[in-house]
Amino acid sequence: MSSATDYSEAGERNRTSGQALSHLSIEVGHFYMDDLVNGVDRIRAQFRKVAPLVEAYTQVARAQYGPNARVSTCFLVDDYFEHFRPREQRTEPAVILDKLLGAAADCGVRIDYLAREAGCAEVPNLLDGEPVGDPVRLAEMMSARIVAEPDEGSTGRRPPTAESGWLCNGSRSSQYDPRQAMQVTRYRPPQEFGARNHSIFLDVQLWSRELREVAGEQVERTIWSCPFLASIWQLLRLGMIRHEGAVVAKPQLWTGPWPEDWWQLPAVVQLPPAATGAPNERRDPHPFAAYRAVSVLPYTYLGIEHAVRVILDHLQPDEEVYAKLAERAAAERIPVSVPRSVTERINHIFLGDD
C-alpha cells in the first residue's frame, strides 16, 4: 500500500497540486482567548476529557483503515481579534502557548499542529518570522465561492449575500416585505429549505464592515466572523483549498522560541514531538490534512458549528481538488468512501463543563 508521503499523483491535472493526507484529523479542543488568558484549570479539565476520546477515535480509525492508520491532532488558537486590539493589550504568544501545551502534556494530549484563526483570514508569507510579499487573502477568496440558494418569495429588497454578508439556510420571514407597507397581510414565518415537518432556520453573519482611520483617512475594512473562519479551518483540515493550484497554509516546523506577535507565526505550525510529550519513536507527525475530521469542542461551540455546516453547504467545491483527493483515495485503496460533501466528512463531539 502506498503511503501518504510517497504517493505519486496520477492523471493530467498538473495545475492542481495533490496533498499528503492522514486518514483522520482530530481537533483536540478550542478555547476563546479569554479562557487561555485566565488560568489553566478549565483548560486542564477539558483536556482530561479529551485524552480518552483521542485514544478512542484513534482505535476507530485503525478499525476502519488498518493498524497503520494515520491520525494527526491539531488545535486552533483564537488569535484573530487580537489584531484589532491596541498593541499594549494584545496577548503574548509565549504566555498563551506555553500554558496551552503544558496543560496538554500534563493531561496526555498530543498536539501535532497548532493553527491560528487569523491564518484562516490571511495566510502570511513568512521568512524568518517576517512577512515577505503579499499574503493569501484566504477569507476573501473563499467568500467568492459562496452560492446562496435563491428564495422564491424574495422581493429583492434585501441585498444578496455577497453584499450583505448574511447567509441563511431557508426563506426569511415576510416581516420586512415592502409589499406589506400599505396593506395588512398575514405574517409569513421563516422556513428552512428541505425542512422535515418543522424548520430549524439559521441566518449567519459571515462578515461586517467598519471604518478605520489610517494615516488621516477613513478606510473600510472587513471583519470576518468566527463561523466563517471556522468553516475555512475545516476546509484546510480536509485538504480542500488551493491558491493558484498550490496547497495553502502548508505546516511549517517551529522549534525556536515563540515570537512577540502572532503574525510572526505561520498559519499552521508543526510542533516537534517533544512539545506535548509525543513518543520519541515517532519523530514526525502524520499529515495535517485528512480524509476525515473530528472536532472535540466545548458545548458552547455548538451554535458556531451549526453555522459552519450551513456555510460549508453553500460553498462551491473545487472539483479539481476533489478529483485529486479521490485519485489518492483510490490509489491507497481507502476502504471507506470519501464523500464529495465536506460536511459528511466532519464529526463533532461537544463536552460540558462538569
PyMOL commands that set and color helices and strands:
alter all, ss='L'
color gray80, all
select helices_A, chain A and resi 33-37+41-65+80-84+87-89+93-106+117-120+138-143+161-164+178-180+226-237+262-264+273-276+299-313+319-331+342-345
alter helices_A, ss='H'
color red, helices_A
select strands_A, chain A and resi 22-27+71-77+113-116+126-127+130-131+166-168+170-171+191-192+203-205+207-214+217-224+242-243+246-247+252-253+268-270+290-298+346-351
alter strands_A, ss='S'
color yellow, strands_A
deselect
rebuild
show_as cartoon
